[in-house]
Amino acid sequence: MSSDILHSINSFTQHNNSLDSNFKMNNDSNYSWSSTYHSPHYLSGSAFHKADVIKSVINRIAIDASMVDFKHMKIVDDSGNQKTIKDEFYNRMTIQANIDQTGRAFLFDLIWSMLDEGVVAAVPIDIDTRTGDILSIRVGKIEQWFPSAVRVRCYNEHTGTEQSITIEKSRVAIIESPFLSVFKDSNYTLNMLNSKVRLMMNQDNNASLGKINGFIRLPYRTGTSYRNAEAQARIEALEKEMSSSKHGLAFLENKEEYISAGGGIQNNLLDEVMTLKKDFYNEIGITEKILNGEATSQEINLYNARAIDPCLQAITDAFNMSFLTKTARSQGHVYKFYRDPFRLLPIEQLAGSADLFSRNALMTPNEIRAFIGMAPHPDPLANELYNRNIADNNQNGGINTPGQMDAQGTIYENPDGSYINAQGQPVDENGNLI
């Protein structure tokens, strides 16, 4: 660890002085917006809501998306075979992203911030100068845009405070939310939903304050000062009578009439809110059952395809572009995310799914055992791919196929040139029963 510290640079100290690109600036200066490169047009001009309905959606997506595994893979040959490279990036995403966060906590922070802000940056803080490996990484909020750099705000673990630094775009992964336009103020459905929710809350507050929002029609005109004073006295008498009543009731005189101004208990605001919420969920690709845990497997698969995978793909694309060199990409290096296919399966379906993967030679028994937390079996056949459920004369390799061999796996030749197996059954030269 001490060797890594001696041969590493820190983004906060490296950019303490100035950054020269197509412009010159100093991090200690106060920048005006006129001196910076404009942010993309789709990022400016609209703020983001922080309503509870959005926070619940963001939290659900961030939790589910952070449960996948990010891996550094290398395609080893033209056949597409891959192997996992357990380098420093693998350690950042699985063990410790920085001194404060695990890899999964960092991923949750990254996805939450991306959905909440619209666009964020994954900022390498400590970098090994010898290998270029990332030794520490944090989520940064983009404050200003420049032609070839961005000004981001990150937590500085050495000072214990958030600090703004200006860093080249090529050294950070800038990640744009795939739901950027959905969570913005300009979203009509979201605007209507928030408006209806505020209106319903105002009505609830008025109801709790004893407001009934209505008119009292009196049997006389109130144009004169005398009649006006008489009407005011009548209203005060009604208010006193209602406040002293156990159920808030009052008696109206003959020919007096109460006229509701609307917005009382009997309205369709709740139905409108539920309809708008459903429309908003549909724009994201999420359903109410996803949030309350009652979704079916088909609904979960659709949710993963429409909501989770776009977020994860945006992150992996940014990582591949920023944290892998052109040479590394040409050599087959790539960052990918993987989801546990058995994580959401009920126990009664797990055995059937395991048999399906094994029977079709997609996974070995030991790979399946690893998914369910069991130790690998010492039998060498547990690491081989073949169909364990079929053994007939038409199977390629006959009894010499792995798993179908006899105890000695021996074929004997008769004096007449024919063959038999250890059980004395006639077979051909490949061990197939005749």
Secondary structure as GFF3:
##gff-version 3
##sequence-region A 1 434
A	DSSP	alpha_helix	2	6	.	.	.	ID=ss1
A	DSSP	beta_strand	8	10	.	.	.	ID=ss2
A	DSSP	alpha_helix	11	14	.	.	.	ID=ss3
A	DSSP	beta_strand	18	20	.	.	.	ID=ss4
A	DSSP	beta_strand	24	26	.	.	.	ID=ss5
A	DSSP	three_ten_helix	33	35	.	.	.	ID=ss6
A	DSSP	alpha_helix	52	65	.	.	.	ID=ss7
A	DSSP	beta_strand	69	75	.	.	.	ID=ss8
A	DSSP	beta_strand	82	84	.	.	.	ID=ss9
A	DSSP	alpha_helix	88	94	.	.	.	ID=ss10
A	DSSP	alpha_helix	103	117	.	.	.	ID=ss11
A	DSSP	beta_strand	119	128	.	.	.	ID=ss12
A	DSSP	beta_strand	134	145	.	.	.	ID=ss13
A	DSSP	beta_strand	149	156	.	.	.	ID=ss14
A	DSSP	beta_strand	161	168	.	.	.	ID=ss15
A	DSSP	three_ten_helix	169	171	.	.	.	ID=ss16
A	DSSP	beta_strand	173	176	.	.	.	ID=ss17
A	DSSP	alpha_helix	188	208	.	.	.	ID=ss18
A	DSSP	beta_strand	214	217	.	.	.	ID=ss19
A	DSSP	alpha_helix	225	244	.	.	.	ID=ss20
A	DSSP	beta_strand	257	260	.	.	.	ID=ss21
A	DSSP	alpha_helix	269	284	.	.	.	ID=ss22
A	DSSP	alpha_helix	288	292	.	.	.	ID=ss23
A	DSSP	alpha_helix	297	303	.	.	.	ID=ss24
A	DSSP	pi_helix	304	308	.	.	.	ID=ss25
A	DSSP	alpha_helix	309	323	.	.	.	ID=ss26
A	DSSP	alpha_helix	326	330	.	.	.	ID=ss27
A	DSSP	beta_strand	333	338	.	.	.	ID=ss28
A	DSSP	alpha_helix	347	359	.	.	.	ID=ss29
A	DSSP	alpha_helix	365	371	.	.	.	ID=ss30
A	DSSP	three_ten_helix	380	383	.	.	.	ID=ss31
A	DSSP	three_ten_helix	398	400	.	.	.	ID=ss32
A	DSSP	beta_strand	411	413	.	.	.	ID=ss33
A	DSSP	beta_strand	419	421	.	.	.	ID=ss34
A	DSSP	beta_strand	426	427	.	.	.	ID=ss35
###
